[in-house]
């Protein structure tokens, strides 16, 4: 006699028996659309907390999970955001990424982080992310005059910049006030009695390098320091090795600076290396100021005086700008500028003349 096998009570027999949004709705006595909103981080605020908690508990009890792929087909959105990083190993970037990811996650989005690296093709990576259906992009990689800006504009995809800006301001951005940061550093050193202050500048094709150099030169001029006493050497990359080479050139000048301001903390550590190579002490012979306040610069010897930028806040601001852009693609381009803060540690001291 032919037998029909039936699943034991309480067990799911086949994939077709997977619980649906209607099952959750029936269990809670609400409409399926209410379940959809309650289980979506981006829309949960539209549902009363007690109802949302009851729906989540019911979904957990029967093993229901919101199908984001199916939702994407209905809404035309993937719930994915692409983030292009200049160098994921740079200690200064994780706080920015944390601000981006945490805010996006709270709004129901997941992030795909791509490390461009020194040999990466930014435009190719942007195209790959677009092909994967991302709803928008956060770029921490653009140069002042970058073809990828026009490429993104032509693609009509919501895009914002973080920590950098493009020369024409064509894309919304969240960045620190680079000129104000340099003014804090120069005024601090001048107040300590330094009259010969050098600058290790970052790459000039990047907004942080160009704007911080301009800020240094303007601040030195405003302080009444002659150009011959405020020399600038450019580091080709934001690396410790490049900072060392640029600082060695400063130290080789006929009139050696008594203080050096670096365009970022990695360059400042390179200045430390150059001083050690020349048998000079920091801060006894040369005071040093960095920029960014990346993790652990308070633990080097001597602890680094630096300009702190609000990295996590910057990332969160970029995420907010992007979500606003997704909601209203035709909105005006907003540029958020965050105020820096000088953190004084042991690498700067008063200069006696």
N, C-alpha and C positions, 0 to 999 in steps of 0.2 A: 504494500500500500504506500502510495506516495505521501511523504511527510513534508510539511512546511515548517521550516525553522523560523522561530521568532526570537527577537532579542530579549534578554532577561529584562525584567522591569527596571527602569531607571537608566538603562544603557542606551547609547546612541548607536543605531544599526549601520547607517551609511552616511556618506557625505551629504546626501540629499536631505537627511534629517537634521542638518546643522541648524541651530536656532536662528530665527530671523528677528528683525526689528519689530515685526508684528507680534511675535511671541512675547517679547519684553513688554510691549504696549498692553497686550491682553492681561499679562500678569499684574501690571500696575494699574490697569484701568484708565489709561491715558491714550491720546492719539499717537500714532507712529511718528508724526513730525515732532512731537514733544520729546520723544525718546531720542530722535536724531539730534536735536538741539542740546539735550542734557548730556549726551555722550561726546559732543564736540567741544574741545577746549575753547575754540573761538566763539562758540555760541552759548556756552553753558550759563553765562551770566543772564541770559534771557529767561531762564527757568528758576523758579523758586528753589532755594537751597534744599529744603526738606524734600521736595519732589525730585530734584536732581539726585540727591543721595539715595532715595528709594529706588529710582530707576537704575542707578549704578549697581546697587546691591542686587537687584533682580537680574541684571545682565551678567554679573559675576556668578550668580547662583546657577544659571542655566548655560553658562559658557559662551555668551554672545560677545562678539567683538565687532566694532564698527569697521566695515569694509571700506578702507580709504580709496581703493582702486575703483570700486563701484561708485563711491561718492564723487570721485574725480570725473567720471564719465557724465554724471548728472550736472555737476557744477562747472565743468570745464577747467577745474583747478586740481593740481596734484598734491598740494600741501607741502611741496618741497621748495627750499630756497638754496641757491648755490652761493658759496662764499669762496672767493679766490684770495689766497694768502700769499704774500711775497716769499715767506720762508717760515714754515711751521716750526722750525727749530729755534727761531728767534725768541728769546725769553719774553720779549715785550708784546708778542702777539696773543698768547693765550688769554690774558685778561680782556682784550678786545673781543676775541671770539666768544668768551664766556658771556659777555654782555649781550652779544648778538643772539647766541643760541638760547640763552635762558628766556629772553623776551619772546623770541619766536616760538619756543616750545610752549610757553604759557598761552600763546594765541593759537595753538593747534598746528604749528608748522614744524617740520623737521629740516635740519640743515645738512647739506652735502659740502664738505670742506675739501678744496683742491689746492695743493701746494704747487704753485707755478714753478718755483725754483729758478736758478740762473739761466737754464737753457729751455725753459718752457715756452710754448707758443700760447700767449694769452688768448688770442683770438680763436685758436683751435679749441682751447679748453672751454671758452664761452659757448662755442657752437655745440660742443658735446653736451654741456649742461642744458642748453636750449632743446637739444634733441631728446633729452630725458624728461622734458616737460616741466622744468622748474617754473614756478610762478614769478620768480624775480631773482635778482643777483645783488650781492654786496661785494664790491671790489676794493681790496686793500692794496692793489698792485699797479695802478695806473701811473704813468709819467705825466708831466705837465702837458705835453703834446703827444697824445697817444691815439693811434688809429682805432683802437678798440672802443673808444668813446663814440665815434661816429658809427662804428659797427653795431654797438648796442642801441643807439638811437634809431638806426635804420631797421633794427629787428623789432622795434616798438615793444620792448620788454621792460618792465619796471626795474630800474637799476639805481643804486646809490653808491657813493664812495665813502670809505671810512679811513681816517687818519691822513688821507691825501686828497688833493683837489686837482681838477684839470685847469689849465690856464684860462680857458674861456668861461669856466663855471657852467658848463652845459648840463652837468649831472648834479642832482642833489647830493649834499655831503655832510658828514659830521667829522670835525677835525679840531685839534687843539689850536689855540692862538699862538702860532710859532713865533711871531715877532714879539709878543708880550713875554713869552718864555725867555727869549734872549735878553730882553730888557731887564728882567729880574736877575739874570746871571751877571750881566755887565754892571748893573748898579750895585750889586752885592760886592763885587770885586773892587770897584772904585771906592766904595765906602770903607773897604779894608785897607785902602791906600795904594792899590795897584795902579800903575800908570802905563805899563807895557803888558798888554793883554793880547794873546794870539787866539786864533780860532781854527779848529779843525772842522771844516765844513763837510756836510754830506754830499752825495751826488747831486749835481746841479740840474739834472733833468727831472728830478723828483721834487715835488712841492715842498716837502719838509726840508730838504737840503737847500733849495733856493731861498725859501722864505726865512729860514733861520739865519742864513748868511746875511740876507738883507736886513734882518732885525738886528743882528750883531753890529753891522757896519753903521746903521742909523743910530743905535744906542751909544756906540763908542763916539760918534761924531757929536751927539747931544751932550755927552759927558765932557767934551772938550779935548778928547784924546786925538793926537795927530795920526794920520793914516800910517806913517812910518812906524808908529809904536803899536799898531793894531793889525799885524800881518795875518793873512788868511792862507791856509793850505787846504786843498780839496782832497778828500778821500774818495776814491772811485766807487767804493761799495761801503755799506754799513756793516763793516766787520772789524774785529779787533786788530787783525793784521793790517788792514788799510789805515786804521787809526794810528798804529805804530809808525808806519812809513810817513804819513803826513806830519806827525808830531816830530819825528827826527828831522824833517826839513825845517820846521819852525825852530827847533833847538840849534840848528846849524847856522842860523842867521847871525849877523854881526852883533846886533842888539838882541840878546835873548829875552823872550818874554818872562815875566815873573808869574804869570797866570795864563792858563789855557782853558778856553771854553770849547767843549766838544758838542757836535750836533746831535749825538745820542750817546747812550751809556756804553755801548760796545766800543765806539770810537774812544771814549774816555778811558776805558780799560787798556786800549792800545796806547794811549798817552802814558799811562802808568808804565807800560812795558818799555817805551822809548826812554822815559826818565831813568829807569833801572839800567838800561843799556848804556846810558851816558854817565852813570854814577851819580845821578842827581836824586834828591829826596823830595817826596811829596808829603806834606806841603812845605817843608822847610825851604827848599829851593824854588819850587814851582807849585802854585795852587792849581787845582783842577776842578772844573764844574762839568757835569754831564747833562743829559737831557732824556727824559722819559720816566726815570725812577723804576727801572725794570727790577724784577725780583732778585734779591740777594746782593744788590750793590751796597746795602748797609752792612754786609758781612765781609767785604774786601778790606784790605789794609792799605791806606786808611779808608774808613767808610766814606763813600762818595757823596759829596754835595752835588745835588742835581735838581733839575726842574721836573717836577712831577706833573704828568699829564693824566687827565681822568680817563684812563683807558677803558675801564669797564663801562663807565657812563657813556663814553664815545660809542662803544659797540651797541649799547642799548638804544642810544639816539638814532644810530644808523638803522636799526631794526624798526623803530617806530616810523622813521621816514619812509622805509620801503613798504611797510604795511599800508601807510597812507597813500603811497603811490599806486599800490595794487588796487586799493578801493576807489581811487580817483586818478586814473592815468593822466588826465589833462591838467592836474593841479600844478600850481607854480612851483618852480625849483627853489627849495629851501636849503639854506646853508647854515648849519648849526656850528657855532664856534664856542668851544669850551675853554674856560679860564684855567691857566696853569698855576702851579704853586711852587715856590722855592723851598727845598728841603735842605737845611744846612747841617752838614756832618763834619767829619774831620779832615777833608781834603782841601779846605780853604782856611787860611789864617791871615792875620794882618801883616802888611808889608812895611818894614821900616826903611826909610830912605836916608 
